[in-house]
Amino acid sequence: MRRLFRSWFVVAAVAPCALAAHAQTAQPPMQTVIVKNTRDPVDKSYRKMVKGMDRFARDHALAPQAELRFRLLPRLPNADMRGITLRIAGDTTSQVLPVAPDNSFTLVRNEQLLREDAAVLANRKTASMTWRASIVSPGVPEGKRRLGDLRLECKVGMDAGLISNTSPMFAWLSDALTSTEAVCGQPDGNYVFFAERPIFSVTLRAGDRTDVLPFKMLYAGGGKAPDELPYCDCQVLLDRSYYAPIWDASWPDDTLVEFEYMTDAPGAAP
């Protein structure tokens, strides 16, 4: 055994020298690799966003009259949301995505871009923006949302990988605890929604049944500590953020989510 160990040690010591000598005498010509599209780690995966489109098709019954759009919202205080441009960039193919004035857009399925595992890129630092599914059924009154639309937004958003970075302290969580079914189907899923303006209160209404959401379901659960905000999509939209009981089957999909905005509250400045 000692002789065998001595032989192994000699081979292990000599091999690197032999390889180095061979490399000096037989070096292949250096090859240059051209990277056509460099991705930011938080750019959105086109494949995942197409999975979100597939989820929308499968669960369209939650919002049968609605169409699927995606929307960009500010995440940082200095985010310039004017003139944003988007494109899908693969290894050899690039496709421009038209962006509406409200910073919403639609995706189309492109098999070549799927094969190339393309990324959806913006002309902004993507950490400065929040990405969301936007599903709005026709006929819903202004200033209100439909619960079935929100349920489908959550499922599409999770499958599409639209949630931005989360705190490193939760990196150990398993996929089972951050799956679409867990986040969108359990009371502690905590998928954040955003109103159009800062909210004072939120009320659910289904026929004669009404319920005002408790404070813990507003403002990302009652507010975030300053050191937590960089890990929350609600960073600059905290006063517009709310949770909805999308997991509670006792509220039908046609339930209306009604907002009282801060500017509408008694004593608020006009």
Sequence and secondary structure as in RCSB ss.txt:
>XXXX:A:sequence
MRRLFRSWFVVAAVAPCALAAHAQTAQPPMQTVIVKNTRDPVDKSYRKMVKGMDRFARDHALAPQAELRFRLLPR
LPNADMRGITLRIAGDTTSQVLPVAPDNSFTLVRNEQLLREDAAVLANRKTASMTWRASIVSPGVPEGKRRLGDL
RLECKVGMDAGLISNTSPMFAWLSDALTSTEAVCGQPDGNYVFFAERPIFSVTLRAGDRTDVLPFKMLYAGGGKA
PDELPYCDCQVLLDRSYYAPIWDASWPDDTLVEFEYMTDAPGAAP
>XXXX:A:secstr
 HHHHHHHHHHHHHHHHHHHHHHHHS         S    TTSEEHHHHHHHHHHHHHTGGGSTT  EEEEEEE 
STT   SS  EEEE SS EEEE   TTSEE     HHHHHTT EEEESS GGGEEEEEEE  TT  TTEEEHHHH
HHHHHHHHHTT      GGGTT  GGGGSHHHHHHSTT    EE SS EEEEEEEETTEEEE  GGGBHHHH   
TTTGGGSTTTTTGGGEE   TT TTS TT EEEEEEGGGSTT   
